[in-house]
Amino acid sequence: MINKLLPLYYWPSMATTIKKFITTCRQCQVMKGYRPKTPGLVQPLDVPSGRWRDLSIDFVTGLPKTDSNSDMIMVVVDRFSKRAHFVTTSKTIDSQGVLSLLFRYIFGYHGLPSTIVSDRDIRFTSSAYAELTKQLGIKLLLSSSNHPETDGQTESVNKTLGRLLRTYCSQDHNIWDNFLPLLEFVHNSTYQAGIGSTPFEVDIGYIPNEPLLDTDNVLSARNFSQVQLTKHLKAITLRTKEFLSQRKEVMEQSRKQTDTDSV
């Protein structure tokens, strides 16, 4: 929250005030679940090579059916920028339907990826899905029961999306899909420590204008020439790769230290 307020406001002891407000907010305490640390050792994936080249996919299920007969969300996350797309669908969708949604909402805007990380949902293990992705040159990385954390990034986004849905749609169970585009914008415009920025900034170089806010001084694509925007995106790419590499090193060092202590 503080990263969203800092560009617009400032007052003494700002961080302390915000923290106190959140810890005493009744809605936050009711809607947000307890998140303990995951037991066991973390096995990090390789650092992604660029934007929308390495994706992770999962589904959010157990949702009430809307007026448009949607009861499931397909979550697609770019492993580099952490930008996510939330696509409404239904539990009856098969592997062909998943591929249709990927072409319509992901590949059509961002191109074909090199790898896709997912769990072993029946939609991802079908022969039709595997054959078509192979023909497209996409490598499938499926998690196993021994290493479910492989798809941990999308699982984390799913938990965040679940909290947002409970907070904003608790009284509108039959139209939660109408809120989904706004929730996607909120997620992609929120600062993430893992990349030291927001997903929007890492992916496109700026945060699109937010409604009802003073955006005169907010970074916008209109402030850049084409050359300046290209240089800005290159700088963001290098910075993000450094952030991701550092986090991977920290995770690997922690794992090695745990192995040493156990000997």
C-alpha positions, 0 to 999 in steps of 0.5 A, a space after each residue: 500500500 505504501 508504494 501506491 501512496 508515496 507518489 501522491 502523499 506524504 506525512 510524518 511517520 507515514 509507514 507506521 500510520 499505514 501499518 497501524 491502519 492495516 492491522 486494525 482494519 476489520 475487513 483486512 482481518 476478515 478477508 485475508 487469511 493467515 500465510 505461514 511459511 511453506 515447510 521444506 526447501 525451496 527449489 527455484 526455477 531458472 531465471 526467465 530470459 525475457 518478457 512472456 517467454 516463460 509462463 506459468 498457468 493454473 486455475 482458480 476453482 470453487 467459485 460460485 457460478 455467475 450470470 454468464 455461467 462462469 465458475 473458474 478462472 484461468 490464471 496466466 503469469 509471465 515469470 519475468 515481469 510477474 504480470 498476470 492475466 485473469 481469464 474467466 471460464 467454466 470447469 467443463 472446459 477441456 484441453 482444446 478450450 484451454 488452448 483456444 483461451 491461450 491463443 485469444 488472450 495470451 498468444 495473440 497479445 504477447 506471442 508464443 512462449 518458450 516454456 509453460 509451467 503448470 501442475 498435472 491437471 488433466 487439461 495439461 497432460 492430455 495428448 492433444 495439448 502436448 502434441 499441439 504445444 510441441 508443434 508450436 515449439 513450446 516446452 511443457 514443464 509439469 510439476 510433480 507431487 514431490 516438488 509442487 512448489 515448481 508452480 508456486 508462483 501461480 499458486 501465490 497469485 491465486 491466493 492474492 486473487 482469492 483475497 481480492 475476490 473475497 474483499 470486493 465481491 463478497 456481496 456480489 457472488 453472481 457477478 464476480 466476473 465483472 470485477 475481474 478486469 479491475 482486479 487484474 489491473 490492481 494486481 499488475 499495478 502493485 509493487 512486488 518486492 521480488 522484482 523491485 517494481 510493479 509488473 506493468 513497469 517491468 513489462 511495458 515500462 510504465 503504469 497505465 493511468 489509474 482512475 480518479 487519481 492525480 496522474 500528472 507526475 506519474 510515469 506515462 508512455 506519452 512522456 517518452 519518445 520512441 528511443 527513450 522508451 526503448 532505453 527505459 525498457 532495456 534498463 528495466 530488463 537488466 534491473 529485473 534480471 538482477 533482482 531475479 538472479 539475486 533472489 535465486 542466489 539467496 534461495 540457493 544459499 539458504 538451501 545449502 546452509 540448511 543442508 550443511 546444518 543437517 549434516 
